[in-house]
């Protein structure tokens, strides 16, 4: 079983920055994809950023140029650096990690961390 622990959310003023972290622990042989999603009140969960095991990344159009996803494979951790935050970035942010333990693939979600952008 793979557990994900997220941290780094909070309240920030428009134009500010936050850095989210998501650390995976448990029986892990390899991690393939690490993603960040978000869900705002009354809206569906959406993919924000995506990074592969080789470091290739992709972003939702709404965050391109402002958010940066990165990963530390030695620590099984994925980060989301969020700059120039806007009120519309307010949401609960979730990490999603897919990979393999020694017998099976896994697909795990973090508990979510609240990001609020407001003056």
N, C-alpha and C positions, 0 to 999 in steps of 0.2 A: 504494500500500500504506500502511495506517495502522498505526502502532505505538502501543501503550499501555504506559506505565511507571507502576507503582504504587509507593507508598512509605507509611511510617507505621505499619506493623505492629510488634508486639513483645510483650513480657511485661508484664502489668499485674495488680495485685491486684484482687480483687472490689470493686466500687464505684468503681473508677478510670475514667479516660477515655483515649481515643486518637482521633487524627484521621488518617484515610486519605486519600491523594490519588491521583489517576489522571490523567496528562497524555497527551493524544493528539497525535501528530505525523505528518507526512507530507502527502500531497496530500488536502486536505480542503476541500470546497466548503461543506458544511453538516453539522451534527450534530443529529440528531433526539432520540433517546432515549439516556440514560446511566443505567446500572443498576449496582447492587452485588449480587453473589451471594456465598454462602459455602457451603463444603463441610466438614463435620466428618468425622472418621474413621468409616468404616462407614456413612455416610449419603449420601443423594443431594444434589446441589447444589440450593440453594434461593434464590429471589429474596428479597433483604433490603429493598432500597429502589430506587425508580424515579423518574426526573425527566424531564419532557418539555422541549422547546425553549422553551416558554413559562413554565417554572418550576413547573408542576403536579407534585406529588409524591405518592407512595403508599408504604406500608410494610407489611412482614409484621407480623401481630398481635404476634408475639413481641418486636418491637423498638419498637413504637409508644410514643411518649413518652420514649424513651431515645436513639434515633438520629435524626440529621438529615442529609438529603442536600442538597447545594447544588452549583451549577455556576458557573464563570466562563467565559462564552462567548468572551471576548477571549483567554483562555489555553487554550481547549479542554480544560479541566480540570474534573473532578468530585471532590467531597469527600464523606466520610462522617464526621461527628462522632459518636462513640460515647461515651455517658455511662452511668453506673451499670452498668458492665459486670458480667456474671455469668459463672460458669464455663461455663455452657451456650452462651455466645457464642464459645467457643473453636472456631476453624475457620481454614481458608485462605479469604481473601476475594479475590474476583475482580471486576474491573470489566468491563463490557461496553458498547460504544459502537456505535451504528448511525447511519449518515448516508449522505452521498453525496460522492464525489469528482467530478471534472468529467465522467466518463463512466458510472460505475457506482455502485450502492449498495455500502456496505461494512458488515461486521458483525465487529468486532474484539474480542478478549479480551486482558486483561492476563495477566501471568505468575503472578499470585497473591502475596499477602502473608500471612504467618502472624500470627494474633492468638491469644495464649494468656492466658487469665484464670485466675490461680491464686495462692493465698497461699503 
